[in-house]
């Protein structure tokens, strides 16, 4: 393989050198044509040995299912939207923490697109908030979330999560 690449580079370099050295005219056109054919021959020279060894045939042999795509696992748009939703959740959790609320947030989106937020669920563990209060100020959190995420206040719901410790 390395020899083949070197021979291609050599022929191309020789062609360029001859093109520089030869004067313009009819002879230059013929020599360019001859060296172009030489480059083509050097490039395709390994093909007969590939066909003889069977590697060329294996390369073009297709099996059923070779081009099947599992869109559930490899949908790049879905993966992008999931990452963006995750970033928005983390950013909102950080924002609420700065305001004294240690909570976990889950954003539910229409069709999985962040622009279409259906609901924001705030999970909390009593005792892990401002001053260790047992209850959280849902009105204040709704106000913070709705202004930060540009959603209606009724889209913000709360769930107590005693297993979550922040």
C-alpha positions in Angstrom: 0.0 0.0 0.0 2.8 2.4 0.9 4.6 1.6 -2.3 1.4 2.3 -4.3 1.0 5.7 -2.6 4.6 6.6 -3.2 4.4 5.7 -6.9 1.3 7.9 -7.3 3.1 10.8 -5.6 6.2 10.2 -7.8 4.2 10.2 -11.0 2.3 13.3 -10.1 5.5 15.1 -9.0 7.1 14.1 -12.3 4.1 15.4 -14.3 4.2 18.7 -12.5 8.0 19.1 -13.1 7.6 18.3 -16.8 4.7 20.7 -17.1 7.0 23.5 -15.7 10.0 22.6 -17.8 8.3 22.0 -21.2 7.5 25.0 -23.4 4.0 25.7 -24.5 2.9 24.2 -27.8 1.5 21.0 -29.4 4.1 18.7 -27.9 3.2 19.9 -24.4 -0.4 18.9 -24.9 0.6 15.4 -26.0 3.0 14.9 -23.1 0.3 16.1 -20.6 -2.1 13.5 -22.1 0.5 10.7 -21.9 1.4 11.5 -18.2 -2.3 11.8 -17.4 -2.8 8.3 -18.7 0.3 7.2 -16.7 -1.2 8.6 -13.5 -4.5 6.8 -14.1 -2.6 3.5 -14.7 -0.6 3.9 -11.5 -3.8 4.7 -9.5 -5.7 1.6 -10.8 -2.7 -0.8 -10.8 -3.6 -2.5 -7.5 -7.1 -3.3 -8.7 -6.3 -6.6 -10.5 -4.6 -8.0 -7.4 -7.5 -7.0 -5.2 -9.9 -8.8 -7.5 -7.8 -11.9 -7.6 -7.5 -12.0 -3.8 -11.2 -11.6 -3.4 -10.9 -8.5 -1.2 -12.4 -6.4 -3.9 -15.5 -8.6 -4.1 -15.9 -8.6 -0.3 -15.8 -4.8 -0.4 -18.8 -4.6 -2.7 -20.7 -7.5 -1.2 -23.8 -6.3 0.7 -25.7 -8.2 3.3 -29.3 -7.7 4.2 -29.5 -5.0 6.9 -26.2 -3.4 6.1 -27.9 0.0 5.7 -30.7 -0.3 8.3 -30.8 2.6 10.7 -32.2 2.4 14.2 -33.7 5.9 14.5 -34.6 5.3 18.1 -30.8 5.0 19.0 -29.3 7.3 16.4 -31.6 10.2 15.9 -29.2 13.2 16.2 -32.0 15.8 16.5 -33.6 13.9 19.4 -30.2 13.6 21.1 -29.5 17.3 20.6 -32.9 18.2 22.1 -32.4 15.9 25.1 -29.0 17.5 25.8 -30.6 21.0 25.6 -33.4 20.0 27.9 -30.8 18.6 30.3 -28.8 21.8 30.2 -31.9 23.9 30.8 -32.8 21.7 33.8 -29.3 22.1 35.3 -29.3 25.9 34.7 -32.7 26.2 36.4 -31.6 24.1 39.3 -28.5 26.3 39.7 -30.7 29.5 39.5 -33.1 28.1 42.2 -30.2 27.2 44.4 -28.9 30.8 44.2 -32.3 31.8 45.4 -32.1 29.4 48.4 -33.9 26.3 47.0 -32.1 23.0 46.8 -34.4 21.2 44.3 -34.3 18.9 41.3 -36.1 20.0 38.2 -37.6 17.9 35.3 -38.7 19.7 32.2 -41.4 17.9 30.0 -41.5 19.3 26.5 -44.0 19.0 23.7 -42.5 16.8 21.0 -39.2 16.8 22.9 -38.4 20.4 21.8 -37.3 22.9 24.5 -39.3 25.7 22.8 -42.5 23.7 23.6 -42.4 23.3 27.4 -45.5 21.5 28.7 -44.6 21.2 32.4 -41.8 21.9 34.8 -41.8 19.6 37.8 -39.9 20.7 40.9 -38.8 17.9 43.1 -37.9 18.8 46.7 -36.9 17.2 49.9 -38.4 19.0 53.0 -35.7 20.4 55.2 -33.2 21.1 52.4 -34.4 24.6 51.7 -34.1 28.1 53.0 -33.2 27.9 56.7 -34.0 24.2 56.8 -37.7 24.9 56.5 -40.0 21.9 56.2 -42.2 23.6 53.6 -41.1 25.4 50.5 -42.6 28.6 49.2 -44.3 27.3 46.1 -45.5 30.7 45.1 -42.0 32.2 45.1 -40.6 29.2 43.2 -43.4 29.4 40.6 -42.6 33.0 40.1 -38.9 32.4 39.8 -39.4 29.4 37.4 -42.0 31.1 35.2 -40.0 34.3 34.8 -36.8 32.4 34.1 -38.2 29.9 31.6 -41.0 32.1 30.1 -43.8 29.7 31.0 -47.2 30.1 32.7 -47.2 29.6 36.5 -49.7 26.8 36.2 -47.1 24.8 34.2 -44.9 24.5 37.3 -45.8 21.6 39.5 -44.3 20.2 42.7 -43.5 16.8 44.0 -42.0 15.8 47.3 -39.1 13.5 46.9 -37.9 12.1 50.3 -35.2 9.9 48.7 -33.5 12.9 47.0 -30.9 14.6 49.2 -29.4 17.0 46.7 
